[in-house]
Amino acid sequence: MSASSLNTLVPITQATVLLAGTARDVAAHIGSEMSHLIAATKQFKQVFVLVVESDSSDNTVSVLEDLKKSIPNFDYLALGKLSEHISSRTERLAHCRNQVIEAVRNNPLYAAVDYVMLADLDGLNSELTASAITNCWSGATPWDVVTANQLDFYYDVYALRHRDWSPSDCLSQQIRLEPVLGHDASINLSVWAKQVKLPPERGYIEVESAFGGFAIYKRSAFLAGTYIGRMIDDGQEKDVCEHVAMHAAIRKAGYRIFINCALINCKRPADPNQKQKQSGLMMSGIRSLGIILFGKKRFKKYLDLLAP
């Protein structure tokens, strides 16, 4: 019997959730971001919020302190300058996300949490609604982890693993293909071709890994994994998407991961005309790939990873 089959969904109006995310230099918009996300989770019995901050150069920490005073069940962890002893950005992200796992596992405040909602806090959940989240509780799909979709096209192929759709690291594939096909063609094949439009009515797609800026985890599934931001590949240690190892461990424990095409969290994570501009793009190395893959809002987040 799989781990997934042992757990049914706690009814949404009876469920307690932890809304969690990582933050860096978000002082200007974290207040509105929190208001929007909390409104989208109003249907749950109780909502806790945990923000893990690091490496901010603005007044993010003081804004988080103000939010702690004004939002019920809101808390944050300020981890300081992680970049001084963790040089890899994906390793820092993994470290921050692992703080959420430890909090769920060890903090008595979260002992009754049924679901963990992991959200990026960089503006990519602007279209997330209570009805989209509630949709995940309708139907009979046996999910343990459910992840978001975007209206324009599905963008997060970096975190995506699917046997036929995206079986490997798209950045590594692009690097391997460039000497064979050239720069633009290698990006087209490794990234753009996988960023397909998924209509909301398409339903659920089972995957090995996905994120898309927002995901809901059953508590037991969330505690089954660990985020890892660097791994050995072809004999060399390299930066990797931290979600992939997390989800591999979750699936190894018997849990199932799906994209819910109706769980829309944003419209256009990147320039909506980007695909149409392929022939006219004058890109310089992997930095341009970062903008294409993640959009301008997320480019800074992965800049260290994508720099040549």
N, C-alpha and C positions, 0 to 999 in steps of 0.2 A: 504493500500500500504506500503510495507516494505521500510526501509531506503535504502536498497541495490538497489531496483528497481528505485529509484530516481536518481541514479548516474551511468552514463556510463563512460567508460575509456577515459581520455584525451589522444589523440594521442601522442605516445611516443616522437616524434620530437617536439611536442608543449608543453610538460610537464616540469614543474619545480619540482625538487626533493630536499629533505633534506636527506643527508646520515648522520646517527647519530649512535653513539655507546658509550659504557662506557669503561674506560681504567684504568688500575692499573699496574704499573711496566712494561710498554711496550716500554721503551726508545730504546731498542735494535732493535725492528722490526717495530715500528709504521710508520716509513717513507716508508718502502717498502710496508707495508700493505695499506697505503693510496694510494700509486701509483697504486697498483693493483685494488683497489676498484674504484678509480676514472676512470681508464681505462675501467672498466666494466660498467660504467654509462655514457660513452661518447656520447651515442645516444640521450640523453635528451637535451632539449633546454637549461636548466641551472641547475647546481648542486651546492648546498650549503653543507657544511660539519660542523657538530657540534660534538665535542668529550667532554664527561663529565668524568673528572678525579677525583679520590679520593684515598687517602691512599697509594700513591706510596712512596717507599723507595729509588728509583733510581732517575735519572734526567728526568723523563717523562715530567714534566711541562716545563722544559727548551727546550726539543725537540719539544713539542707542540707549544711553542712560536716561534721557528724557522720555523715550518711548517706554522704557521699563516702568516709569512712574505713571504713565498715562494709559497703558494698555494692559488689561487684566491677563495674568498668566504669561506675560512676556519676560524673557530673559535673554542674556547674551553672554558669550565668552569672548574676551579680547585677548588674543594670543601674542600680541606684540609683533616685532619684526622677525617673522619666520624666515624671511629671505636672507637674513644674516647667517643662518646655519642650515637652511634647506634651499639650495640654489635652483632646483627644478620647480617650475610652476605647477606641473601636474602632481609632483610629490607634495607640494604645499596644499593643493586642493584635496588630495587624498588624506593628508593629515587633518585638515579641517573637517572634512566629512566624517572621518573616523571619530572625531570628538562627539558627533551626534550619536553614533552607534554606542559609544561608551556611556553617554548620558541616558540613553534609553535603557541600556542594560543595568546601570548602577544607581541612577538617581531615583530615590523613592518618589519624587514628584511625578515621574513619568511611569510609575508602576502599572497604572491602569490604562495606559495608551494602547489602543487597538491598531491604529494605523499611523505610519509616518509619511508625511507629505514633504517631499524634498523639492524645493523650488529655487531656481536661479533668481537672484535679486537684482538683475541688471536691466530690468525693463521688458523682459521677453514674455511676461505673463499678463500683458495688458488686456488681452481678450478672454482671459479665463473667467468663467462664470460658475455660479452655484449649480445651474442646470447642467452644465457640461460635466461637472464632478458627479452630480447625482446620477447622470446617465451610466456611470460605471457600476452602479448598484442595480441597474435594470438588466434583464436578460439572464442567460445561464452560462456565460463564459466563465470558466473556472480560473480566474486570474489570482495570482498572489502578488504580482507587481503589474501595475498598469501605467503606461507612459503616454505623453502628450503628442499631438499632431498639430500641424500648422495649415492654415487655409491656402496659402499661395503655393507652397510646395514643402515637402518634408526636408528639413535642412540638416539635421544632426547626424550625418553619416559617420562622423568621427566616433560617436558612441554606439553606432548601430552595428550589430552582428546578426546576420541571417544567412543561412547556408547558401541560398541562391541569389539573394539581393545584394548583400554586402558581407562576404565571408571573412574579410581581413581588414587590416588597418589601411584606410584610404590614403593617408599621408605616405606610408611606406610604399604603397602601390604606385603612387604618383612619382615618387623618387626613382623607383625601379623602371617605370615606363618612359620617363623623360628622355633618356638616351636613345630609346627605340623609336618613339613617336614624336618627340619634340615637346616643348613646354605646354602649349595650349591644348594639344590633343591629349596629352597625358592627364591634364586636369579634367578635361571633358569626360574621359573614360573613367577615371578613378573617383571623381566627385560629382560633377554635374549630372552625369547619366543616372546616378543613384538618387538624386534629389527629385523624386517624382511627386506628383500631386496625388494625395490620398483623399478622395471625397469622404466627408463625414459618414455617409451612408455605407461605406465599404465595411464598416464594423471593426472587428478585432483581427490583428495580425500577430501570430505568435512569433517571437524572436528570441535570439540568444542574449541580446543586449540592446537597450535603447534608453534614451533619456528625453531629449527634446526640450529641456528646460523645466520640466515638471513631471513628477512621478509619485504614485501612491504605492506604498508597501504595506503589506500585512506585517504586524510587529515581528512575528516569528521569522518571516522571510528576511526582513531587514537585519535581524540579528544573526543571520546565517552567513553573512559575507563580511569582507574587509576591502576597503578601497586601497588600491595600489597604483602609484603614479609612475613607477619605473620598473621595467622588467628586462630580462635577458632575451634577446631575439637574434638568431643567427650568430650566437657567440658574443654579442655586444649588448651592453646595457643601454637602453634608450627610454625616452619619455613615451608614455602611452596614456590613452584615455583612462582615467581612474575608474570609470563606471564598468569597464569591460571585465576586469578581474572581480569586482564586486558581484556582478551578475553571473559570472561563471561559477562562483562559489554558491550563490543562491540556487542556481539550476542543479548543481551537483547535489545539493541537499534535497532535491526533489520538487522544488517550487517552479512555477511557470510564469513567464514574463510576456506581456502583450503590449502592443500599441493599440490604443482605442482611437480609431480615426475620428470619433465624435468628441474626443477630449481636446478641444481646440484651445490653445493658450495664446496664440498670436497669429497675425495675418501674414506679415512679411518680415522675417528675421534678417533678410538681406535686401539689397537693391532689387525691386521687383523686375527691373529690366536687365538684370545681370546676365541671365541666360541668353537673351537676345543680342547681347553685346560681345559675344565670344570672339567674333572675327575681328572686332575693332579694339580689343583690349591690348594695352601695352603693359604687360605685367613684369615685375622684377622679382623673380625667384619666389621663394616660399612665402614671403611677406604678403604678396598679392593673393596667394592661395588662402591665407588666413582670412582676408576680408571676404573672399568669395564663400568660404565654408561657413564662417561664423557670423558674418555681417559686421558692420562697423561697431555696433554696441559691444559685441563679444570679442572684437579683435584684440583689444588691450589685454583681455584676460588670458589669451593664448599667445601673446606676442613673443614671449621668451621661448615657447615651444616651437614656434613656426619660423623664428629667425634663422637664416642660413649660417 
